[in-house]
Every structure is written in structure tokens, then in C-alpha cells.
Amino acid sequence: MPDDILALLRSAFPEALGALIAASVLALIGWSWRRIRRQRQESSKAHPPVELVKITRGKLNTLHEMSRDCPVCLVGGVYWDITVGPIGTTKLEENEWSNADAVEYDIGGSALWVGRFLWKKQQKSYLFSAIGNGDDPHTVRFLELFENERWPLNRLAFGRPGDKTAITVHLLIQSRRRFRTMITYSGALSGFGWNSIAQQLNEKLTYGGVLYISGYFKTCLWQSLVGSLAALPRNTLVCIDHGRLVRKLEQGAAVRAIRDAFKARLVDLYFCTHNEIFDLFEVSRIRRLWLSWGRVQRILQELASRGELPLITLVRGGDISGKTKAYAIVGKSVYTLEGSIGPIYNHKTVSPTNEFNASMMYHLIHDPRFQELEEQVIEAGNKALEEMGLSTQSKDELEEKNSGNH
């Protein structure tokens, strides 16, 4: 076929010009053919590895059989949260502002909020973290409020002597755009790691269960991460939401540890935002400009094709324009979950993102089984969005829209 094109071009153009054009056309044809072949190869690899799907389905089936008896272990940071706003500036400067609303106090942290939302569904859980070991006012008040929580099945551990409870200050910025800046004092969390909880986790998860990891970069959970996850009972569904990643502050070893855990297939479900997954995999700032052009799915597809993500990844939306509220990545395929009103991300509180996480895990455990894992994840994702007050497309519409991703 290329020889026929070359002969045609030579007959239509002078020799020199014809040769130049012919070479350009052949180069374009060759590039197009290679691209088509590459797309076909990627398409043939789109379905997740059969053995990995089998293992994950086995875990979900075991947890489904346990139903309400399925143990859920929430591991991560808990904090004394102080919320201040609205802040009318985006610059730190020597100035004094007196127009803030009433300052709000509460106990918080992703693990604690997920426990609260699971309890709304009558699912109790265990909470593993560390608080201050002293009589400082923040620790005393924290314990008073924590005693009012009805869902934890265990008591919190104290940190090392002299440790204080972690504190996070939330600054609610209201300038041309609304966002939240957090400043955290890690306190007792700086010494919180797997050594102090490994035995208890193995006891609770002996016959299977859910392990939810959060507060990753504010604790020592990155130390011995791979070994600790590998030692868990076989029917443990491991979920992680590492939270915001500030490259200037986080240790490179912590980033490498979580990516190593992903590669070793020790994490089943990864919760994140677009910025968090892009920070973890070092997507350049220039490429992130695609977010405003609605091309985020393309970047996620590239990350999925590397084979470095867990089998299931849920990328929460709300930080890009349009209707998309979340992306579900299963194996090397990317699916969109859409809502017609309001973003998932609420600048005033951390709770909506954690409600999504809690709902997603709950429905994967308790809902009826689907023939395909992709269907199970899409259905659970839709319900998680709906329970946050977001209307979503029907399952049939989603399958029709995403049919090209299989």
C-alpha cells in the first residue's frame, strides 16, 4: 500500500517536491498506524488482571457474608480542630483582621469522620490513633467530646509521655475563590506507627475485614508500610486515603513507600482527589492545566495504563469544572461518575469527602454482588454520591457512556 501511494505522488508532483511530500505522507501514515496498533494493544490490556480481580472479589464476598459482623478498623490521625473564617486575604502579612465568624471547635480527622458516617448506617468500627499523654486543655477537652461518640468499639491509645494531642487550624479563605488552608501540629501522631497497633489489627481482622488508612503523611504509618500490610490476614480489604501531599514537607521515603505498596498489590482501594493523585505521581503543573479544559480523564487513563495503581481507585471530583464528581478506575479503565448539582468538595468542612469514602466502603461490603467488578464499583460510587445529596446518572446511562472504556 505505501508503494502505491508513493507512485501516485510521484506522478502528480515534480520529482523533488513529490519525494518530499511522499516522505511526509509516509511518515504520517506510519505514525498513525503505530498509534492504532498501540491503542489496540492498550485496549486488549484494559481489563484488570484476572487473578487480582479474583482475589479482590473473594475478599468482598467474604465481607459480604460477614455483613454487620464485618470488622472495620480505622487507622489514622485524630485532631483537635479549630476552624476560623472567613479570611479575606490569600497572603500572610503583618495585619490584623477582626471580621471572622465565631471560631468553631471540634474533634476531627478522616478516620474519625468515616467512623461517624458508618455509624449513621449502624456500622460500628474500631479507631486506632494516638492522643496526648497529659492533662493539657486540648487533650482533656478532646477526651470529653470523644466519650460522646457512640460508634467506637475500642478506646484510643495515649502517645508517649509528654506528647500532646494533634491540632489542626482550618483557615476558610473567601476571596475570589473559596478554599481551605490547614496548618497542623502533629503532636502525639508524630510517633504513631504500625508497631503500636499491628497485634491488635491482626486480632480484629483474623477472619477478614476492612482496614482504612488515613492521616498517612502526618504519622509514622509510612514506616514499615509494605511489611505491615503484607502481614495482614488474607481477607483484609485495605483502603487508603493519604490526604494532601505537600512536596516541600513530606519525606521522599513516605511517598516511595505508598507507591511501593501499590506496586506490590497490597492496597485494594485508593481514595484521593485529582491534586492528590497528581502530586503522588508527580504530574507536572503544565499538564494540570488540562483540568480546566476537561481533559483530566486522559491523564488518569495514562496513570492507570502504567499498572502502578491499586485495582480500584476513586478520584473525587469538585476541583474541576463541569458535571463530573468522581472518577472510578478499575484496573486500567476509567469511568466517570456524574452529578448535576453542587461539588463534592465543601470548603467549610472535611466531612463530605469522608462521607463519600464511608459510603463507598459500606456499599462494597453490604450490597448484592454483581457479575463484573466494574459494575460493583460504579454502582457503589453512584450510591455514595447520591447519599451526599448529589443526583447521578442512571446505571444504564453510565454503562452506555463508558462502554468505550472496556
C-alpha positions as CSV (number, residue, x, y, z in Angstrom):
1,M,0.0,0.0,0.0
2,P,2.7,2.6,0.8
3,D,4.4,1.8,-2.6
4,D,1.1,2.6,-4.4
5,I,0.8,5.9,-2.6
6,L,4.5,6.8,-3.4
7,A,3.9,6.0,-7.1
8,L,0.8,8.2,-7.2
9,L,2.5,11.1,-5.6
10,R,5.5,10.9,-7.9
11,S,3.2,11.0,-10.9
12,A,1.3,14.0,-9.6
13,F,4.2,16.2,-8.5
14,P,7.7,17.0,-9.7
15,E,10.4,14.6,-8.6
16,A,11.9,16.7,-5.8
17,L,8.7,18.1,-4.4
18,G,7.0,14.7,-4.8
19,A,9.7,12.9,-2.9
20,L,9.4,15.4,0.0
21,I,5.6,15.2,0.1
22,A,5.7,11.4,-0.3
23,A,8.2,11.1,2.6
24,S,6.0,13.3,4.8
25,V,2.8,11.4,4.0
26,L,4.5,8.1,4.6
27,A,5.8,9.3,7.9
28,L,2.3,10.4,8.9
29,I,0.8,7.1,7.8
30,G,3.5,5.2,9.8
31,W,2.8,7.3,12.9
32,S,-1.0,6.8,12.5
33,W,-0.5,3.0,12.1
34,R,1.7,2.8,15.2
35,R,-0.8,4.8,17.2
36,I,-3.7,2.5,16.1
37,R,-1.6,-0.6,17.0
38,R,-0.7,0.9,20.4
39,Q,-4.3,1.7,21.1
40,R,-5.3,-1.8,20.2
41,Q,-2.7,-3.2,22.5
42,E,-3.8,-1.0,25.3
43,S,-7.4,-1.9,24.6
44,S,-6.5,-5.6,24.9
45,K,-5.0,-4.9,28.3
46,A,-7.9,-2.7,29.6
47,H,-9.5,-5.5,31.7
48,P,-7.8,-5.9,35.1
49,P,-5.6,-9.0,35.8
50,V,-7.9,-12.0,36.2
51,E,-6.1,-13.3,39.3
52,L,-6.1,-9.9,41.0
53,V,-9.8,-9.5,40.4
54,K,-10.4,-13.0,41.7
55,I,-8.6,-12.1,44.9
56,T,-10.5,-8.9,45.4
57,R,-13.8,-10.4,44.6
58,G,-13.0,-13.2,47.1
59,K,-12.4,-10.5,49.8
60,L,-15.6,-8.7,49.0
61,N,-17.6,-11.9,49.1
62,T,-16.2,-12.8,52.5
63,L,-17.0,-9.4,53.9
64,H,-20.5,-9.6,52.4
65,E,-21.1,-12.9,54.2
66,M,-20.0,-11.3,57.5
67,S,-22.5,-8.4,56.9
68,R,-22.9,-6.5,60.2
69,D,-20.2,-8.6,61.9
70,C,-17.6,-7.4,59.4
71,P,-14.9,-5.7,61.5
72,V,-13.9,-2.2,60.2
73,C,-10.6,-0.8,61.5
74,L,-10.0,2.9,61.0
75,V,-6.3,3.9,61.3
76,G,-5.0,7.4,61.2
77,G,-4.8,10.8,62.8
78,V,-7.3,12.4,65.1
79,Y,-7.1,16.1,65.8
80,W,-8.5,19.0,67.9
81,D,-9.9,21.0,65.0
82,I,-10.1,24.8,65.2
83,T,-11.9,26.5,62.3
84,V,-11.5,30.2,61.6
85,G,-13.2,32.2,58.8
86,P,-14.0,33.9,56.6
87,I,-10.4,35.0,55.8
88,G,-10.5,37.8,53.2
89,T,-6.9,37.6,52.1
90,T,-4.7,35.0,50.4
91,K,-1.4,36.5,51.7
92,L,0.3,36.2,55.0
93,E,1.1,39.7,56.1
94,E,1.6,41.8,59.2
95,N,-2.0,42.8,59.7
96,E,-5.0,42.3,62.0
97,W,-8.4,41.1,60.9
98,S,-11.4,41.4,63.1
99,N,-14.2,40.2,60.8
100,A,-14.0,36.4,61.4
101,D,-17.2,34.5,62.3
102,A,-17.4,32.7,65.6
103,V,-14.4,30.3,65.9
104,E,-15.6,26.6,65.9
105,Y,-14.0,23.7,67.8
106,D,-14.5,20.0,67.3
107,I,-12.6,16.7,67.2
108,G,-11.8,15.5,63.7
109,G,-9.7,13.6,61.3
110,S,-10.6,11.4,58.4
111,A,-10.7,8.2,60.4
112,L,-13.0,9.7,63.0
113,W,-15.3,11.2,60.4
114,V,-15.5,8.0,58.5
115,G,-16.5,6.2,61.7
116,R,-19.2,8.8,62.3
117,F,-20.7,8.3,58.8
118,L,-20.5,4.5,59.1
119,W,-22.4,4.7,62.4
120,K,-25.2,6.5,60.5
121,K,-25.6,3.2,58.7
122,Q,-25.5,1.3,62.0
123,Q,-21.9,0.1,61.3
124,K,-19.7,0.3,64.3
125,S,-15.9,0.3,63.9
126,Y,-12.6,0.4,65.7
127,L,-10.5,3.5,65.8
128,F,-6.7,3.3,66.1
129,S,-4.8,6.6,66.6
130,A,-2.9,8.4,69.3
131,I,-3.8,11.4,71.5
132,G,-1.9,13.4,74.1
133,N,-0.5,11.8,77.2
134,G,-1.0,14.6,79.7
135,D,-3.5,17.0,81.2
136,D,-3.2,19.8,78.7
137,P,-6.5,21.5,78.0
138,H,-6.8,20.3,74.4
139,T,-6.4,16.6,75.4
140,V,-8.8,16.9,78.3
141,R,-11.5,18.5,76.1
142,F,-10.8,16.0,73.3
143,L,-11.5,13.1,75.6
144,E,-14.7,14.7,76.9
145,L,-16.0,15.0,73.4
146,F,-14.8,11.6,72.3
147,E,-16.7,10.0,75.2
148,N,-19.9,11.2,73.5
149,E,-19.1,9.2,70.3
150,R,-21.3,6.1,70.3
151,W,-19.7,4.2,67.5
152,P,-16.1,3.3,68.5
153,L,-15.6,-0.3,69.7
154,N,-12.3,0.5,71.5
155,R,-10.6,3.2,73.5
156,L,-7.9,5.5,72.0
157,A,-4.3,4.9,72.9
158,F,-2.2,7.6,74.5
159,G,1.0,8.8,72.9
160,R,4.4,8.9,74.6
161,P,4.8,10.7,77.9
162,G,4.7,14.5,77.3
163,D,3.0,14.2,73.9
164,K,0.1,16.5,73.2
165,T,-3.0,15.9,71.1
166,A,-2.6,16.9,67.4
167,I,-4.2,20.3,66.5
168,T,-5.3,21.5,63.1
169,V,-6.2,25.1,62.3
170,H,-8.6,25.4,59.4
171,L,-8.5,28.8,57.7
172,L,-11.5,29.3,55.4
173,I,-10.4,31.7,52.6
174,Q,-13.1,33.8,50.9
175,S,-11.5,35.8,48.2
176,R,-12.3,35.5,44.5
177,R,-12.4,31.7,45.1
178,R,-13.2,29.8,48.2
179,F,-10.8,27.2,49.6
180,R,-9.4,25.9,52.9
181,T,-5.8,26.1,54.2
182,M,-4.9,23.8,57.1
183,I,-2.0,24.1,59.5
184,T,-1.3,21.1,61.7
185,Y,0.7,20.4,64.8
186,S,1.2,16.6,64.7
187,G,1.8,16.2,68.5
188,A,1.3,12.5,69.5
189,L,0.8,11.5,65.9
190,S,4.5,12.0,65.1
191,G,5.2,8.7,67.0
192,F,2.1,6.8,65.8
193,G,3.0,3.8,63.6
194,W,2.4,0.1,62.9
195,N,4.4,-1.2,65.8
196,S,1.9,0.0,68.3
197,I,-1.2,-1.4,66.6
198,A,-0.1,-4.4,64.5
199,Q,-1.0,-7.1,67.0
200,Q,-4.5,-5.6,67.7
201,L,-5.2,-5.3,64.0
202,N,-4.3,-8.9,63.3
203,E,-6.6,-10.0,66.1
204,K,-9.6,-7.9,64.9
205,L,-9.1,-8.9,61.2
206,T,-8.3,-12.6,61.7
207,Y,-11.2,-13.8,59.6
208,G,-11.3,-10.7,57.3
209,G,-12.5,-7.2,57.5
210,V,-11.8,-3.6,56.3
211,L,-8.7,-1.6,57.1
212,Y,-9.0,2.1,56.3
213,I,-5.8,4.2,56.5
214,S,-5.7,8.0,56.7
215,G,-3.5,10.7,58.1
216,Y,-0.6,9.0,56.3
217,F,1.8,11.9,56.0
218,K,1.1,13.2,59.5
219,T,2.0,10.0,61.2
220,C,4.7,7.3,61.0
221,L,2.5,4.9,59.1
222,W,4.8,5.1,56.1
223,Q,7.5,3.3,58.1
224,S,7.4,-0.5,57.5
225,L,4.2,0.1,55.4
226,V,4.8,-2.7,52.9
227,G,5.8,-5.3,55.5
228,S,2.9,-4.4,57.8
229,L,0.3,-4.7,55.0
230,A,1.8,-7.9,53.7
231,A,1.4,-9.4,57.2
232,L,-2.3,-8.7,57.4
233,P,-4.8,-11.6,57.3
234,R,-5.6,-12.6,53.7
235,N,-9.2,-11.4,53.6
236,T,-8.5,-7.9,54.7
237,L,-9.7,-5.2,52.3
238,V,-7.1,-2.5,52.5
239,C,-8.3,1.1,51.7
240,I,-6.2,4.2,51.9
241,D,-6.8,8.0,51.7
242,H,-3.4,9.6,52.3
243,G,-4.7,13.1,52.2
244,R,-2.9,16.2,50.9
245,L,0.7,15.9,49.9
246,V,2.9,18.9,50.3
247,R,6.1,18.0,48.4
248,K,8.1,20.7,50.3
249,L,7.3,19.0,53.6
250,E,6.8,15.3,53.1
251,Q,9.7,12.9,53.2
252,G,10.5,11.2,49.9
253,A,10.6,7.8,51.7
254,A,6.9,8.2,52.6
255,V,6.0,8.8,49.0
256,R,8.1,5.8,47.8
257,A,6.6,3.6,50.5
258,I,3.0,4.1,49.4
259,R,3.9,3.7,45.7
260,D,5.7,0.5,46.6
261,A,2.6,-0.8,48.4
262,F,0.6,0.0,45.3
263,K,3.0,-1.9,43.0
264,A,3.1,-4.9,45.4
265,R,-0.8,-5.0,45.2
266,L,-1.1,-4.6,48.9
267,V,-3.8,-1.9,48.6
268,D,-7.2,-2.7,47.3
269,L,-8.9,0.7,47.2
270,Y,-7.3,4.1,46.9
271,F,-9.3,7.3,47.7
272,C,-7.9,10.6,46.5
273,T,-8.6,13.9,44.8
274,H,-7.2,14.9,41.5
275,N,-4.5,17.0,43.0
276,E,-3.5,14.3,45.5
277,I,-3.0,11.6,42.8
278,F,-1.2,14.0,40.6
279,D,1.1,15.0,43.4
280,L,1.8,11.4,44.3
281,F,2.7,10.5,40.7
282,E,4.4,13.9,40.0
283,V,2.2,15.1,37.2
284,S,3.6,18.4,36.1
285,R,1.9,21.7,36.7
286,I,1.7,22.4,33.0
287,R,-0.2,19.1,32.4
288,R,-2.6,20.1,35.2
289,L,-3.8,23.0,33.0
290,W,-5.8,20.3,31.2
291,L,-8.1,20.2,34.2
292,S,-9.7,23.5,33.1
293,W,-10.1,22.0,29.6
294,G,-12.0,19.0,30.8
295,R,-9.2,16.5,29.9
296,V,-8.4,15.2,33.4
297,Q,-9.7,11.7,32.4
298,R,-6.9,11.5,29.8
299,I,-4.2,12.0,32.5
300,L,-5.9,9.4,34.8
301,Q,-6.0,7.0,31.9
302,E,-2.3,7.4,31.4
303,L,-1.7,6.8,35.1
304,A,-3.9,3.7,35.0
305,S,-2.1,2.3,32.0
306,R,1.2,2.2,33.9
307,G,-0.1,-0.5,36.2
308,E,1.0,1.3,39.3
309,L,-2.4,2.0,40.8
310,P,-4.4,-0.4,43.1
311,L,-7.1,-2.4,41.4
312,I,-9.7,0.2,42.5
313,T,-9.1,3.9,42.6
314,L,-11.8,6.5,43.4
315,V,-10.8,10.1,42.4
316,R,-13.2,12.5,44.0
317,G,-14.2,15.5,41.8
318,G,-15.3,19.0,42.6
319,D,-11.9,20.7,41.8
320,I,-12.6,20.8,38.1
321,S,-15.4,22.4,36.1
322,G,-18.3,20.5,34.6
323,K,-20.6,17.8,36.0
324,T,-18.1,15.1,36.8
325,K,-18.0,14.5,40.6
326,A,-15.7,11.4,40.7
327,Y,-13.8,9.0,38.6
328,A,-13.7,5.3,39.2
329,I,-10.6,3.5,38.0
330,V,-10.8,-0.3,37.8
331,G,-7.7,-2.0,36.5
332,K,-6.7,0.1,33.5
333,S,-10.2,1.5,32.7
334,V,-11.5,4.9,33.8
335,Y,-15.2,5.6,34.4
336,T,-16.9,8.9,35.2
337,L,-19.5,9.3,38.0
338,E,-21.5,12.5,37.5
339,G,-23.9,14.7,39.4
340,S,-26.0,17.6,38.3
341,I,-25.8,19.8,41.4
342,G,-23.1,21.0,43.7
343,P,-19.5,19.8,44.1
344,I,-18.4,17.0,46.5
345,Y,-15.8,19.3,47.9
346,N,-17.1,21.6,50.6
347,H,-14.6,24.3,51.6
348,K,-16.1,24.6,55.1
349,T,-15.7,21.1,56.4
350,V,-13.8,17.9,55.7
351,S,-16.9,15.8,56.2
352,P,-18.3,15.4,52.6
353,T,-15.2,13.7,51.3
354,N,-15.1,11.3,54.2
355,E,-18.9,10.6,53.8
356,F,-18.1,9.5,50.2
357,N,-15.3,7.2,51.5
358,A,-17.6,5.7,54.2
359,S,-20.5,5.2,51.8
360,M,-18.3,3.6,49.1
361,M,-16.8,1.1,51.6
362,Y,-20.2,0.3,53.1
363,H,-21.9,-0.4,49.8
364,L,-19.0,-2.5,48.5
365,I,-19.3,-4.7,51.6
366,H,-23.1,-4.9,52.0
367,D,-24.7,-4.5,48.6
368,P,-25.7,-7.5,46.4
369,R,-22.9,-8.9,44.3
370,F,-22.6,-8.0,40.6
371,Q,-21.2,-10.3,37.9
372,E,-18.4,-7.8,37.0
373,L,-16.3,-5.9,39.5
374,E,-16.6,-2.8,37.4
375,E,-20.4,-2.8,37.8
376,Q,-20.0,-3.2,41.5
377,V,-17.7,-0.2,41.8
378,I,-19.8,2.0,39.6
379,E,-23.0,1.1,41.5
380,A,-21.3,1.8,44.9
381,G,-19.9,5.1,43.6
382,N,-23.3,6.2,42.4
383,K,-24.9,5.5,45.7
384,A,-22.0,7.2,47.6
385,L,-22.7,10.4,45.5
386,E,-26.5,10.2,45.9
387,E,-26.1,9.9,49.7
388,M,-24.2,13.2,49.7
389,G,-27.2,14.9,48.1
390,L,-25.9,14.7,44.5
391,S,-28.1,13.3,41.8
392,T,-26.3,11.0,39.4
393,Q,-26.9,9.4,36.1
394,S,-28.7,6.1,36.0
395,K,-26.6,2.9,35.8
396,D,-27.8,2.3,32.2
397,E,-26.6,5.8,31.1
398,L,-23.3,5.3,32.8
399,E,-22.7,1.9,31.1
400,E,-23.7,3.4,27.7
401,K,-21.3,6.4,28.3
402,N,-18.5,4.2,29.5
403,S,-18.9,1.3,27.0
404,G,-15.8,2.5,25.1
405,N,-13.6,2.1,28.2
406,H,-13.9,-1.7,28.4
